[in-house]
């Protein structure tokens, strides 16, 4: 557990192992942020819940992850659930459970490290006037805003991937194109399941009257809500592009097949009269011109070449070639 306790003039940071060590911080400091990394120790989570007076149902939602982003008001605190993105090659989400009280912010993360709160910790350590002079509601807003903003670079990367796949679909679609499109669609669906309820949760914090969020903080939450709406717009645009890429892929493959069939048809058409000449020529063995005239065979071959070249020239003028 990491504890960051601060006020306008003082600051303390400490790593602790036992829940009982949190009590002195709650009694002394105006704002206390307790971040719990990992949910493997159920007994430690239970003791933290007893210390902060958390409802058993809220603790059950903390331990049972993959909850839908939501906001639940309680008498002494607000309970907020968000889906936080994990940095890595694969797109993964992690549940963040946040409790906002009168003088504390308690956060539970599924896995140690890998969060998007490094900048907030630096601002607290460097005595940033806005966050150090405000209450726990502003800290909760800063954490939620960091989660929302972490979606932007992820969506930008998926936008770049869609542009690359779009060029591949138009120029040279291959066997790996369709699996790549389906992989992007699956990730975008995962993002959609996290973003839409997240917007509703932030809107709930913004609209509902609660004593744990000051009026000034609601102004910042409005900006956070605008960011969530912008993320949804980007997400829906990328999903429409991904769906359109499948249709473009099928159209591109169909066009390539048509081009191949056209070339094969032209080749067959060119050889049809030549085959006819060779067939008639071969049925009259006793009357072949070269038996009595040495230039008969070259004449027939030249005639076939002229016919083939003439047909190709005709197809080119019609626009069927080139």
C-alpha positions in Angstrom: 0.0 0.0 0.0 1.2 3.5 -0.9 0.1 6.4 1.2 0.4 10.0 0.1 -0.9 12.5 2.7 -0.7 16.2 2.1 -1.9 19.7 2.9 -1.1 23.1 1.5 2.2 23.3 3.3 3.2 19.7 4.3 3.5 16.4 2.5 4.2 12.8 3.6 4.7 9.6 1.5 5.1 6.1 2.8 4.9 2.5 1.9 3.0 0.4 4.5 2.1 -3.2 4.9 -0.6 -3.3 7.6 -3.9 -1.6 7.5 -3.6 -0.5 11.1 -0.8 1.9 10.1 -3.3 4.0 8.1 -5.2 5.4 11.2 -2.6 8.1 12.1 -2.7 9.5 8.6 -6.4 9.8 8.6 -6.4 11.7 12.0 -3.6 14.1 11.0 -3.8 15.1 7.3 -6.5 16.9 5.5 -6.1 14.7 2.4 -5.0 11.1 2.4 -4.6 9.0 -0.7 -4.2 5.3 -0.1 -3.4 3.2 -3.2 -3.6 -0.6 -2.9 -1.8 -2.5 -5.6 -3.1 -6.0 -6.1 -6.2 -7.8 -4.7 -4.6 -11.1 -3.8 -4.8 -10.6 0.0 -8.5 -10.7 0.8 -7.9 -10.4 4.5 -6.0 -7.1 4.0 -8.8 -5.7 1.8 -11.3 -6.6 4.6 -9.2 -4.8 7.2 -8.9 -1.7 5.1 -12.7 -1.9 4.6 -13.3 -2.0 8.3 -10.9 0.9 8.9 -12.7 3.1 6.4 -16.1 1.9 7.2 -16.8 0.5 3.7 -19.9 -1.5 2.9 -19.5 -5.2 2.3 -21.2 -5.0 -1.0 -18.8 -2.3 -2.2 -15.8 -4.5 -1.0 -17.4 -7.4 -3.0 -17.4 -5.3 -6.1 -13.7 -4.4 -5.4 -12.6 -8.0 -5.3 -14.9 -9.3 -8.0 -13.4 -7.4 -11.0 -14.7 -6.8 -14.5 -17.5 -4.6 -13.0 -19.2 -2.1 -15.2 -18.0 1.5 -14.7 -20.4 3.1 -12.2 -20.9 5.5 -9.3 -22.7 4.4 -6.1 -23.3 7.0 -3.4 -23.1 5.9 0.3 -23.6 7.8 3.4 -19.9 8.5 4.2 -18.3 8.2 0.8 -18.7 7.7 -3.0 -17.8 4.5 -4.7 -16.6 4.8 -8.3 -15.6 2.0 -10.6 -13.6 2.7 -13.8 -11.8 0.6 -16.4 -8.1 1.6 -16.7 -6.0 0.7 -19.7 -2.8 -1.3 -19.2 0.3 -0.4 -21.2 1.6 -3.2 -23.4 1.4 -4.8 -26.8 -2.0 -6.3 -26.2 -5.0 -4.2 -25.2 -6.0 -5.0 -21.7 -8.2 -3.3 -19.1 -7.9 -3.2 -15.3 -10.6 -2.3 -12.8 -9.9 0.7 -10.6 -12.1 1.0 -7.6 -12.1 4.4 -6.0 -13.6 5.5 -2.7 -14.0 9.3 -2.1 -14.6 10.4 1.5 -14.5 13.6 3.4 -10.7 13.6 3.8 -9.5 10.5 1.9 -9.3 8.9 -1.5 -8.9 5.1 -1.5 -8.0 3.3 -4.7 -7.7 -0.4 -5.4 -5.9 -1.7 -8.5 -5.9 -5.3 -9.8 -2.2 -5.5 -10.5 0.8 -3.7 -9.0 2.2 -0.8 -11.1 1.4 0.1 -14.7 -1.1 2.8 -13.8 -1.4 6.3 -15.4 -1.0 8.3 -12.1 2.7 9.1 -12.3 2.1 12.7 -13.2 -0.4 13.1 -10.4 2.1 11.8 -7.9 4.8 14.2 -9.2 2.4 17.1 -8.9 1.7 16.2 -5.2 5.4 15.8 -4.5 6.4 19.1 -6.2 3.8 21.1 -4.2 1.5 21.9 -7.2 -0.6 24.7 -5.8 -3.9 23.5 -7.4 -3.9 20.0 -6.2 -2.2 20.6 -2.8 -4.5 23.4 -2.0 -7.7 21.5 -2.8 -9.6 18.7 -1.1 -9.9 15.0 -1.8 -12.6 15.6 -4.4 -10.0 17.4 -6.7 -7.6 14.5 -6.2 -10.4 12.1 -7.3 -11.1 14.3 -10.3 -7.4 14.2 -11.2 -7.3 10.4 -11.1 -10.4 10.1 -13.2 -9.1 12.6 -15.7 -5.8 10.7 -16.0 -7.8 7.5 -16.7 -9.9 9.3 -19.4 -6.8 10.9 -21.0 -5.0 7.6 -21.2 -7.5 6.5 -23.8 -6.4 9.2 -26.3 -3.0 7.8 -27.3 -4.5 4.3 -27.5 -7.2 5.4 -30.0 -4.6 7.4 -32.0 -2.5 4.2 -32.4 -5.6 2.3 -33.6 -6.3 5.1 -36.0 -2.8 4.7 -37.5 -3.2 1.0 -37.7 -6.5 1.4 -39.5 -4.8 3.7 -42.0 -2.1 1.1 -42.6 -4.6 -1.7 -43.1 -6.7 0.5 -45.4 -3.7 1.1 -47.7 -3.0 -2.6 -47.6 -6.6 -3.5 -48.5 -6.7 -1.1 -51.5 -3.2 -1.9 -52.9 -2.3 -5.5 -52.0 -4.8 -7.4 -49.8 -3.4 -10.7 -48.4 -4.5 -13.6 -46.3 -3.5 -11.8 -43.1 -5.6 -8.8 -43.8 -8.9 -10.1 -42.6 -7.5 -11.5 -39.3 -5.9 -8.1 -38.7 -9.1 -6.3 -39.3 -11.0 -8.6 -36.9 -8.4 -8.1 -34.3 -8.8 -4.4 -34.4 -12.6 -4.7 -34.3 -12.3 -6.9 -31.2 -10.1 -4.4 -29.4 -12.4 -1.5 -30.4 -15.3 -3.4 -29.0 -13.5 -3.9 -25.7 -12.8 -0.1 -25.6 -16.4 0.6 -26.4 -17.6 -1.5 -23.5 -15.4 0.5 -21.1 -15.9 4.0 -22.5 -19.7 4.2 -22.8 -20.5 3.4 -19.1 -17.5 5.5 -18.1 -19.1 8.6 -19.7 -22.4 7.8 -17.8 -20.5 7.5 -14.5 -18.7 10.8 -15.0 -22.0 12.4 -15.9 -23.5 11.0 -12.7 -20.7 12.7 -10.7 -21.3 15.9 -12.5 -25.1 16.0 -12.2 -26.0 14.4 -8.9 -25.9 16.5 -5.8 -23.4 15.1 -3.3 -21.5 16.7 -0.4 -18.3 15.0 -1.4 -17.8 17.0 -4.6 -17.5 20.8 -4.3 -19.0 23.2 -6.9 -15.5 24.2 -8.2 -14.6 20.6 -8.8 -17.7 20.1 -10.9 -16.3 22.6 -13.4 -13.3 20.3 -13.8 -15.5 17.2 -14.0 -17.4 18.9 -16.9 -14.1 19.1 -18.8 -13.5 15.4 -18.0 -16.9 14.6 -19.3 -16.2 16.5 -22.6 -13.1 14.4 -23.0 -15.1 11.2 -22.6 -17.5 12.4 -25.3 -14.6 13.1 -27.6 -13.2 9.6 -26.9 -16.5 8.1 -27.9 -16.6 10.1 -31.1 -13.1 8.9 -32.0 -14.0 5.3 -31.1 -17.2 5.2 -33.2 -15.3 6.7 -36.1 -12.7 4.0 -35.9 -15.3 1.3 -35.6 -17.1 2.5 -38.7 -13.8 2.5 -40.5 -13.0 -1.0 -39.4 -16.4 -2.2 -40.6 -16.0 -0.4 -43.9 -12.6 -2.1 -44.4 -14.2 -5.5 -44.6 -16.4 -4.3 -47.4 -13.5 -2.7 -49.1 -11.5 -5.9 -48.8 -14.2 -8.0 -50.4 -14.6 -5.4 -53.2 -10.8 -5.3 -53.7 -10.5 -9.1 -53.9 -13.5 -9.2 -56.3 -11.9 -6.6 -58.5 -8.6 -8.5 -58.6 -10.5 -11.7 -59.5 -12.3 -9.8 -62.3 -9.0 -8.6 -63.6 -7.6 -12.2 -63.6 -10.7 -13.5 -65.3 -10.5 -10.8 -67.9 -6.9 -11.6 -68.8 -7.7 -15.3 -68.9 -10.7 -14.7 -71.1 -8.6 -12.5 -73.5 -6.0 -15.2 -73.8 -8.6 -17.8 -74.5 -10.2 -15.6 -77.1 -6.9 -14.9 -78.8 -6.2 -18.7 -79.1 -9.7 -19.6 -80.3 -9.1 -18.7 -84.0 -5.5 -20.0 -83.9 -6.8 -23.3 -82.6 -9.4 -23.4 -85.4 -6.7 -22.8 -88.0 -4.4 -25.5 -86.5 -7.4 -27.9 -86.3 -8.3 -27.5 -90.0 -4.6 -27.6 -90.9 -4.0 -30.8 -89.1 -6.9 -32.7 -90.7 -5.4 -32.4 -94.2 -2.1 -34.1 -93.8 -1.9 -35.2 -97.5 -2.5 -31.7 -98.7 -0.3 -29.7 -96.4 1.3 -26.8 -98.3 4.8 -27.5 -97.2 4.7 -30.9 -98.9 4.7 -29.2 -102.3 5.7 -25.6 -101.3 8.5 -24.9 -98.8 7.0 -21.6 -97.7 3.6 -23.0 -96.8 4.4 -23.7 -93.2 5.9 -20.3 -92.4 3.0 -18.7 -94.2 0.5 -20.4 -91.9 2.5 -19.5 -88.8 2.8 -15.9 -90.0 -1.0 -15.8 -90.6 -1.6 -17.0 -87.0 0.8 -14.4 -85.6 -0.9 -11.7 -87.6 -4.4 -12.8 -86.4 -3.2 -12.9 -82.7 -1.5 -9.5 -82.9 -4.5 -8.0 -84.6 -6.9 -9.3 -81.9 -4.6 -7.9 -79.2 -4.4 -4.5 -80.9 -8.2 -4.5 -81.2 -8.6 -5.4 -77.5 -6.2 -2.6 -76.5 -8.1 0.0 -78.6 -11.3 -1.1 -76.9 -9.7 -0.5 -73.5 -9.8 -4.1 -72.4 -6.0 -4.2 -72.0 -3.8 -1.8 -70.2 
